[in-house]
């Protein structure tokens, strides 16, 4: 099994329309959604949850939650 890609962070705030504000280990804050494949397999995400985030290469302030840690 391969290593998961992305950066670890903590959900700081739950936003409307399935979005979340996540604070990464280096202090950056991103507005993220959940990948469609992860949406089917994960339980509810709330503030304080540790997650793995894949940062968008086009916009470094956005990304997707790939897994809940």
N, CA, C and O atoms as a Tinker XYZ file with bonds, in Angstrom:
   276  protein
     1  N      0.837000   -1.172000    0.000000    73     2
     2  CA     0.000000    0.000000    0.000000    64     1     3
     3  C      0.887000    1.242000    0.000000    63     2     4     5
     4  O      1.885000    1.285000    0.719000    81     3
     5  N      0.538000    2.245000   -0.793000    73     3     6
     6  CA     1.366000    3.435000   -0.914000    64     5     7
     7  C      1.054000    4.427000    0.206000    63     6     8     9
     8  O      0.006000    4.361000    0.848000    81     7
     9  N      1.983000    5.336000    0.417000    73     7    10
    10  CA     1.803000    6.372000    1.418000    64     9    11
    11  C      0.728000    7.352000    0.952000    63    10    12    13
    12  O      0.667000    7.666000   -0.236000    81    11
    13  N     -0.122000    7.842000    1.856000    73    11    14
    14  CA    -1.116000    8.829000    1.460000    64    13    15
    15  C     -0.446000   10.145000    1.081000    63    14    16    17
    16  O      0.503000   10.578000    1.735000    81    15
    17  N     -0.944000   10.779000    0.019000    73    15    18
    18  CA    -0.386000   12.055000   -0.421000    64    17    19
    19  C     -1.140000   13.187000    0.252000    63    18    20    21
    20  O     -2.330000   13.063000    0.540000    81    19
    21  N     -0.458000   14.274000    0.500000    73    19    22
    22  CA    -1.116000   15.447000    1.043000    64    21    23
    23  C     -0.463000   15.940000    2.315000    63    22    24    25
    24  O      0.604000   15.477000    2.718000    81    23
    25  N     -1.138000   16.897000    2.937000    73    23    26
    26  CA    -0.636000   17.508000    4.160000    64    25    27
    27  C     -1.666000   17.321000    5.262000    63    26    28    29
    28  O     -2.871000   17.342000    5.012000    81    27
    29  N     -1.179000   17.139000    6.484000    73    27    30
    30  CA    -2.080000   16.967000    7.612000    64    29    31
    31  C     -2.542000   18.320000    8.120000    63    30    32    33
    32  O     -1.795000   19.299000    8.101000    81    31
    33  N     -3.783000   18.357000    8.572000    73    31    34
    34  CA    -4.329000   19.576000    9.131000    64    33    35
    35  C     -5.457000   19.267000   10.095000    63    34    36    37
    36  O     -5.834000   18.112000   10.292000    81    35
    37  N     -5.992000   20.333000   10.695000    73    35    38
    38  CA    -7.097000   20.220000   11.643000    64    37    39
    39  C     -8.239000   21.095000   11.145000    63    38    40    41
    40  O     -8.019000   22.234000   10.735000    81    39
    41  N     -9.458000   20.562000   11.179000    73    39    42
    42  CA   -10.629000   21.322000   10.753000    64    41    43
    43  C    -10.878000   22.422000   11.782000    63    42    44    45
    44  O    -11.147000   22.138000   12.949000    81    43
    45  N    -10.788000   23.671000   11.347000    73    43    46
    46  CA   -10.979000   24.810000   12.236000    64    45    47
    47  C    -12.432000   25.265000   12.251000    63    46    48    49
    48  O    -12.920000   25.762000   13.267000    81    47
    49  N    -13.133000   25.095000   11.112000    73    47    50
    50  CA   -14.497000   25.613000   11.003000    64    49    51
    51  C    -15.248000   24.835000    9.929000    63    50    52    53
    52  O    -14.690000   24.489000    8.888000    81    51
    53  N    -16.515000   24.568000   10.200000    73    51    54
    54  CA   -17.386000   23.938000    9.207000    64    53    55
    55  C    -18.153000   25.061000    8.521000    63    54    56    57
    56  O    -18.859000   25.828000    9.176000    81    55
    57  N    -18.014000   25.156000    7.203000    73    55    58
    58  CA   -18.649000   26.206000    6.409000    64    57    59
    59  C    -19.879000   25.650000    5.688000    63    58    60    61
    60  O    -20.042000   24.433000    5.607000    81    59
    61  N    -20.743000   26.517000    5.167000    73    59    62
    62  CA   -21.910000   26.036000    4.409000    64    61    63
    63  C    -21.508000   25.339000    3.108000    63    62    64    65
    64  O    -20.385000   25.491000    2.627000    81    63
    65  N    -22.440000   24.578000    2.555000    73    63    66
    66  CA   -22.308000   23.907000    1.258000    64    65    67
    67  C    -21.197000   22.868000    1.229000    63    66    68    69
    68  O    -20.548000   22.691000    0.198000    81    67
    69  N    -20.968000   22.179000    2.341000    73    67    70
    70  CA   -19.997000   21.089000    2.361000    64    69    71
    71  C    -18.550000   21.518000    2.317000    63    70    72    73
    72  O    -17.687000   20.739000    1.911000    81    71
    73  N    -18.265000   22.742000    2.728000    73    71    74
    74  CA   -16.886000   23.236000    2.750000    64    73    75
    75  C    -16.384000   23.328000    4.186000    63    74    76    77
    76  O    -17.165000   23.396000    5.135000    81    75
    77  N    -15.069000   23.328000    4.317000    73    75    78
    78  CA   -14.430000   23.380000    5.629000    64    77    79
    79  C    -13.233000   24.313000    5.563000    63    78    80    81
    80  O    -12.607000   24.459000    4.513000    81    79
    81  N    -12.913000   24.949000    6.698000    73    79    82
    82  CA   -11.674000   25.716000    6.805000    64    81    83
    83  C    -10.718000   24.857000    7.618000    63    82    84    85
    84  O    -11.009000   24.484000    8.755000    81    83
    85  N     -9.563000   24.546000    7.016000    73    83    86
    86  CA    -8.587000   23.653000    7.638000    64    85    87
    87  C     -7.293000   24.415000    7.879000    63    86    88    89
    88  O     -6.818000   25.142000    7.006000    81    87
    89  N     -6.728000   24.246000    9.065000    73    87    90
    90  CA    -5.431000   24.826000    9.400000    64    89    91
    91  C     -4.380000   23.736000    9.278000    63    90    92    93
    92  O     -4.463000   22.708000    9.950000    81    91
    93  N     -3.388000   23.962000    8.418000    73    91    94
    94  CA    -2.312000   22.995000    8.219000    64    93    95
    95  C     -1.262000   23.145000    9.311000    63    94    96    97
    96  O     -1.288000   24.104000   10.083000    81    95
    97  N     -0.336000   22.187000    9.372000    73    95    98
    98  CA     0.711000   22.203000   10.403000    64    97    99
    99  C      1.584000   23.449000   10.331000    63    98   100   101
   100  O      2.073000   23.927000   11.355000    81    99
   101  N      1.783000   23.981000    9.115000    73    99   102
   102  CA     2.643000   25.161000    8.970000    64   101   103
   103  C      1.894000   26.473000    9.223000    63   102   104   105
   104  O      2.468000   27.550000    9.065000    81   103
   105  N      0.609000   26.390000    9.617000    73   103   106
   106  CA    -0.158000   27.579000    9.961000    64   105   107
   107  C     -1.050000   28.119000    8.861000    63   106   108   109
   108  O     -1.899000   28.973000    9.114000    81   107
   109  N     -0.866000   27.627000    7.633000    73   107   110
   110  CA    -1.714000   28.098000    6.532000    64   109   111
   111  C     -3.149000   27.637000    6.740000    63   110   112   113
   112  O     -3.393000   26.561000    7.285000    81   111
   113  N     -4.108000   28.471000    6.295000    73   111   114
   114  CA    -5.511000   28.077000    6.340000    64   113   115
   115  C     -6.023000   27.921000    4.923000    63   114   116   117
   116  O     -5.774000   28.765000    4.062000    81   115
   117  N     -6.750000   26.819000    4.687000    73   115   118
   118  CA    -7.299000   26.524000    3.373000    64   117   119
   119  C     -8.798000   26.350000    3.470000    63   118   120   121
   120  O     -9.325000   25.931000    4.501000    81   119
   121  N     -9.481000   26.677000    2.380000    73   119   122
   122  CA   -10.896000   26.355000    2.254000    64   121   123
   123  C    -10.965000   25.091000    1.416000    63   122   124   125
   124  O    -10.511000   25.079000    0.272000    81   123
   125  N    -11.529000   24.027000    1.974000    73   123   126
   126  CA   -11.489000   22.730000    1.308000    64   125   127
   127  C    -12.870000   22.087000    1.258000    63   126   128   129
   128  O    -13.756000   22.391000    2.058000    81   127
   129  N    -13.019000   21.190000    0.292000    73   127   130
   130  CA   -14.188000   20.330000    0.199000    64   129   131
   131  C    -13.731000   18.897000    0.414000    63   130   132   133
   132  O    -12.587000   18.651000    0.796000    81   131
   133  N    -14.634000   17.952000    0.165000    73   131   134
   134  CA   -14.293000   16.536000    0.315000    64   133   135
   135  C    -14.272000   15.910000   -1.068000    63   134   136   137
   136  O    -15.155000   16.176000   -1.883000    81   135
   137  N    -13.272000   15.077000   -1.341000    73   135   138
   138  CA   -13.225000   14.381000   -2.626000    64   137   139
   139  C    -14.428000   13.448000   -2.732000    63   138   140   141
   140  O    -14.864000   12.891000   -1.725000    81   139
   141  N    -14.973000   13.270000   -3.944000    73   139   142
   142  CA   -16.150000   12.407000   -4.104000    64   141   143
   143  C    -15.940000   10.983000   -3.601000    63   142   144   145
   144  O    -16.856000   10.388000   -3.033000    81   143
   145  N    -14.755000   10.433000   -3.802000    73   143   146
   146  CA   -14.515000    9.065000   -3.326000    64   145   147
   147  C    -14.494000    9.009000   -1.799000    63   146   148   149
   148  O    -14.951000    8.027000   -1.213000    81   147
   149  N    -13.976000   10.039000   -1.155000    73   147   150
   150  CA   -13.940000   10.073000    0.306000    64   149   151
   151  C    -15.322000   10.356000    0.887000    63   150   152   153
   152  O    -15.623000    9.921000    1.999000    81   151
   153  N    -16.154000   11.069000    0.161000    73   151   154
   154  CA   -17.488000   11.419000    0.642000    64   153   155
   155  C    -18.326000   10.169000    0.919000    63   154   156   157
   156  O    -19.147000   10.158000    1.836000    81   155
   157  N    -18.117000    9.124000    0.126000    73   155   158
   158  CA   -18.903000    7.904000    0.286000    64   157   159
   159  C    -18.448000    7.056000    1.460000    63   158   160   161
   160  O    -19.250000    6.315000    2.027000    81   159
   161  N    -17.185000    7.147000    1.836000    73   159   162
   162  CA   -16.652000    6.227000    2.840000    64   161   163
   163  C    -16.427000    6.841000    4.220000    63   162   164   165
   164  O    -16.120000    6.109000    5.161000    81   163
   165  N    -16.567000    8.138000    4.370000    73   163   166
   166  CA   -16.245000    8.771000    5.648000    64   165   167
   167  C    -17.490000    9.092000    6.460000    63   166   168   169
   168  O    -18.586000    9.242000    5.921000    81   167
   169  N    -17.296000    9.192000    7.753000    73   167   170
   170  CA   -18.345000    9.645000    8.649000    64   169   171
   171  C    -18.313000   11.169000    8.681000    63   170   172   173
   172  O    -17.501000   11.793000    7.998000    81   171
   173  N    -19.174000   11.747000    9.456000    73   171   174
   174  CA   -19.283000   13.202000    9.531000    64   173   175
   175  C    -17.966000   13.839000    9.993000    63   174   176   177
   176  O    -17.276000   13.302000   10.859000    81   175
   177  N    -17.635000   14.978000    9.406000    73   175   178
   178  CA   -16.434000   15.725000    9.787000    64   177   179
   179  C    -16.881000   16.940000   10.589000    63   178   180   181
   180  O    -17.772000   17.682000   10.173000    81   179
   181  N    -16.249000   17.134000   11.746000    73   179   182
   182  CA   -16.593000   18.258000   12.613000    64   181   183
   183  C    -15.324000   19.029000   12.967000    63   182   184   185
   184  O    -14.214000   18.575000   12.689000    81   183
   185  N    -15.497000   20.195000   13.581000    73   183   186
   186  CA   -14.351000   21.005000   14.002000    64   185   187
   187  C    -13.476000   20.209000   14.955000    63   186   188   189
   188  O    -13.977000   19.521000   15.845000    81   187
   189  N    -12.169000   20.305000   14.764000    73   187   190
   190  CA   -11.218000   19.603000   15.610000    64   189   191
   191  C    -10.737000   18.285000   15.037000    63   190   192   193
   192  O     -9.772000   17.715000   15.547000    81   191
   193  N    -11.387000   17.777000   13.982000    73   191   194
   194  CA   -10.962000   16.519000   13.363000    64   193   195
   195  C     -9.639000   16.703000   12.632000    63   194   196   197
   196  O     -9.408000   17.736000   12.004000    81   195
   197  N     -8.769000   15.694000   12.716000    73   195   198
   198  CA    -7.519000   15.687000   11.957000    64   197   199
   199  C     -7.805000   15.077000   10.597000    63   198   200   201
   200  O     -8.433000   14.022000   10.507000    81   199
   201  N     -7.349000   15.735000    9.533000    73   199   202
   202  CA    -7.621000   15.286000    8.171000    64   201   203
   203  C     -6.361000   15.373000    7.319000    63   202   204   205
   204  O     -5.404000   16.068000    7.660000    81   203
   205  N     -6.386000   14.650000    6.201000    73   203   206
   206  CA    -5.322000   14.718000    5.206000    64   205   207
   207  C     -5.865000   15.523000    4.033000    63   206   208   209
   208  O     -6.908000   15.186000    3.474000    81   207
   209  N     -5.158000   16.588000    3.659000    73   207   210
   210  CA    -5.627000   17.523000    2.638000    64   209   211
   211  C     -4.699000   17.490000    1.435000    63   210   212   213
   212  O     -3.477000   17.525000    1.582000    81   211
   213  N     -5.286000   17.423000    0.243000    73   211   214
   214  CA    -4.525000   17.562000   -0.996000    64   213   215
   215  C     -4.716000   18.999000   -1.474000    63   214   216   217
   216  O     -5.830000   19.397000   -1.813000    81   215
   217  N     -3.635000   19.778000   -1.503000    73   215   218
   218  CA    -3.688000   21.196000   -1.866000    64   217   219
   219  C     -3.747000   21.328000   -3.379000    63   218   220   221
   220  O     -3.049000   20.616000   -4.101000    81   219
   221  N     -4.587000   22.247000   -3.856000    73   219   222
   222  CA    -4.726000   22.482000   -5.289000    64   221   223
   223  C     -3.442000   23.085000   -5.855000    63   222   224   225
   224  O     -2.899000   24.027000   -5.279000    81   223
   225  N     -2.948000   22.552000   -6.979000    73   223   226
   226  CA    -1.741000   23.134000   -7.579000    64   225   227
   227  C     -2.003000   24.503000   -8.216000    63   226   228   229
   228  O     -1.071000   25.287000   -8.397000    81   227
   229  N     -3.249000   24.791000   -8.554000    73   227   230
   230  CA    -3.589000   26.068000   -9.202000    64   229   231
   231  C     -3.865000   27.182000   -8.203000    63   230   232   233
   232  O     -3.537000   28.343000   -8.449000    81   231
   233  N     -4.476000   26.820000   -7.063000    73   231   234
   234  CA    -4.824000   27.813000   -6.048000    64   233   235
   235  C     -4.406000   27.275000   -4.680000    63   234   236   237
   236  O     -5.092000   26.415000   -4.127000    81   235
   237  N     -3.304000   27.760000   -4.128000    73   235   238
   238  CA    -2.793000   27.211000   -2.869000    64   237   239
   239  C     -3.657000   27.517000   -1.646000    63   238   240   241
   240  O     -3.321000   27.084000   -0.544000    81   239
   241  N     -4.760000   28.251000   -1.809000    73   239   242
   242  CA    -5.663000   28.515000   -0.687000    64   241   243
   243  C     -6.850000   27.558000   -0.681000    63   242   244   245
   244  O     -7.738000   27.676000    0.164000    81   243
   245  N     -6.871000   26.613000   -1.617000    73   243   246
   246  CA    -7.978000   25.655000   -1.715000    64   245   247
   247  C     -7.439000   24.236000   -1.800000    63   246   248   249
   248  O     -6.261000   24.021000   -2.087000    81   247
   249  N     -8.314000   23.272000   -1.548000    73   247   250
   250  CA    -7.905000   21.883000   -1.636000    64   249   251
   251  C     -9.065000   20.947000   -1.384000    63   250   252   253
   252  O    -10.223000   21.365000   -1.377000    81   251
   253  N     -8.747000   19.662000   -1.175000    73   251   254
   254  CA    -9.745000   18.624000   -0.925000    64   253   255
   255  C     -9.299000   17.767000    0.246000    63   254   256   257
   256  O     -8.116000   17.459000    0.391000    81   255
   257  N    -10.258000   17.386000    1.083000    73   255   258
   258  CA    -9.985000   16.421000    2.141000    64   257   259
   259  C    -10.010000   15.049000    1.499000    63   258   260   261
   260  O    -11.001000   14.666000    0.878000    81   259
   261  N     -8.917000   14.303000    1.646000    73   259   262
   262  CA    -8.858000   12.963000    1.061000    64   261   263
   263  C     -9.186000   11.879000    2.073000    63   262   264   265
   264  O     -9.818000   10.882000    1.725000    81   263
   265  N     -8.763000   12.059000    3.329000    73   263   266
   266  CA    -9.088000   11.090000    4.378000    64   265   267
   267  C     -9.181000   11.780000    5.728000    63   266   268   269
   268  O     -8.605000   12.846000    5.947000    81   267
   269  N     -9.919000   11.147000    6.621000    73   267   270
   270  CA    -9.998000   11.589000    8.011000    64   269   271
   271  C     -9.024000   10.727000    8.802000    63   270   272   273
   272  O     -9.048000    9.501000    8.686000    81   271
   273  N     -8.169000   11.353000    9.603000    73   271   274
   274  CA    -7.143000   10.607000   10.354000    64   273   275
   275  C     -7.618000   10.248000   11.744000    63   274   276
   276  O     -6.881000    9.623000   12.506000    81   275
